[in-house]
């Protein structure tokens, strides 16, 4: 990566390097957020499933 950075700096193409770094970090943050959202969704789904099991258990007692 050092040679790539050196080549970009020598050519005076710092704007492209900054744009690439911004786009890369934004994409990584989006992927992280989507993973966290999927985890939260799974936890909520597990919670709802357990509530449904609890309701079935109480209905059997009636």
N, C-alpha and C positions, 0 to 999 in steps of 0.2 A: 504494500500500500504506500510505502514511502516513495518509491519511484514514480508511482502514479501521481501522487501529490506534487512531487518535484516537477514533473512534466507539466502539470496544470498550472503551477505557479510560474514556471518559465514562459509559458505561452500567454500568461496574463488572463487566464480564463477562470478567475476566482468566483465570478457570479455563477458559473455552471457548477462549480464545486459546492458552493453554498446551497444552491438549489437542490443538488443531489443529496446533500446531507439532510436538508430539511425534509425532502420527500421520503428519504429512507426512515428518518425518525418518526415522521407522521404515519407511515405505513406500519412500522413496528408498534406504535402506540395503538393504532386501530386494531391490529391483530390481538394485542394484549387485552384491549377493552372487549372485543368480541369473545375471547376465551373466558374472561371474567363473567360476562353476561350469560354465556352458556352454562357456566358453573352455577350461577345464581338461579337460573331457570331450572336446572336439575335439582337443586336443593328445594326449591319451591314445589316442584313436581313430587319429590319424595314426601314433603310435608303434607300435601293434599292427599296422596296415596295413604299415608298413615291415618289421617283424619277419616278417610273413607273406611279403612279397616276398623277403626274405633267405632264408627257409626254402625257398621254391620255387627260388631260384637254386642253393642247395646241393644240393637233390634232383636237379636236372638234371645235376649233375656226377657223380652216382653211376652 
